[in-house]
Amino acid sequence: MDSRFVEVSEPKAGGKAGWVWGLAGLVLWYGAYSRLAALAHWATFNALRLEPGTRTASAAEFFIFEAPKVLMLLLVVVFGVGVLRSFFTPRRTRALLAGRRESVGNVLAALLGTVTPFCSCSAVPLFIGFVTTGVPLGVTFSFLVSAPMVNEVAVVLLFGLFGWRVAAIYTGFGLAVAMASGWVIGRLGLESWVEPWVYRMVHAEEEAPEESLAWPQRLAAGREAVQDIVGKVWPYVLAGIAVGAFIHGYVPQDFMASFMGKGVWWAVPVAVLLGVPMYSNAAGIIPIVQALLEKGAALGTVLAFMMSVIALSAPEAVILRKVLSKKLIAVFFGVVAVGILLVGYLFNFIF
Amino acid sequence: MNIEVLGPGCAKCKSLYAEVEKAVAQSGVAATLAKVEDIEKIMGYGVMQTPALVVDGKVRSVGRIPRASEIAAWLGKPIGGN
């Protein structure tokens, strides 16, 4: 093995020069970000010469402002989360959760779910790896609910389009649903509804040495996250914002109030049911949700719809069917759906 | 040399497989390359995240896609490092 080769080429990327470039980039980023509103105004009325007060101008200014804003936020946050995630591996998370009492375990699992790298394609090995090494079933479910639901893309979009209050509410109640539904499933004692071969499986100790990454590799992880996530998500963001801009400019105020408003009691369950077969990432759904909200839809109904689309997906049920019996999948979806319903009603009641 | 790419066939598994093919071609190592989709075999390596890369029975990477140059180093033939 030629170690000299590795040592010479790696530190270059993240040495002192790397930090200087990073800092300079951040300053530039902030400078541009804080001037976006003025720039959008100038572009709409001076460069495009649109008539102030018209629908077209209102839609155009919305798009010119929101699109770069959300993309810039995504870039920075996805990079940061990519670096942060290099500190949390599923193996470390499991070590923290194994043998934990319930309740404490549920809280911890939901929190760790937000920072541990997770992709629904590895849901099965992760599930087996957790339950065969002493992580209680309910605690495992808390993790499985929170990991896809409370993710950085959702939180950034919510912050960018609705402000920090809605982002914090979504995060807080997303975690609460994950904790509570995992706790309930744990109480029900459904271990026998897991496919029997899962518990018979001998889980080998991972042979790979726990990689302790150096900073250049962590920064590379951030870059990879940006390429991977932002590269995949940006067309949805732009399309969503375009739809949002159209609705912002052309759809009359309070248009949604009659069928997604507060007074419509059946709107929340319908929103949850509609969300299950719809499988979309946060990027596709949030800009559209924003438009609904702006035109009079109730916050609770909209939150319930969003959580249901992101957390309850038919493809995930198919993946988990390998390790869970149909009954357990039904209970899992049922319990999470009830949690989301309660959040929806609670918000319509409070706001 | 025996190389296995562990994963149920998601997009990332395919890009890892392609990256391994590149590493093998560039370094000129004689190796057999196999996709492992069977969950029991994957768990047998104690891996919780896919895709994972196994070279001669040793887990080298988990849950990420290493570059061809990194993989070539595990094959004992770093690209460009004579």
Interface residues (C-beta under 8 A of the other chain):
Chain A: M1 D2 R4 F5 V6 T89 P90 R91 R94 P117 C119 C121 S122 V124 P125 L126 I128 G129 F130 M201 V202 H203 A204 E205 E206 E207 A208 A221 E224 K322
Chain B: G7 P8 C10 K12 C13 I39 E40 I42 M43 G44 Y45 G46 V47 M48 Q49 T50 A52 K58 V59 R60 S61 V62 G63 R64 I65 A73 G76 P78 G80 G81
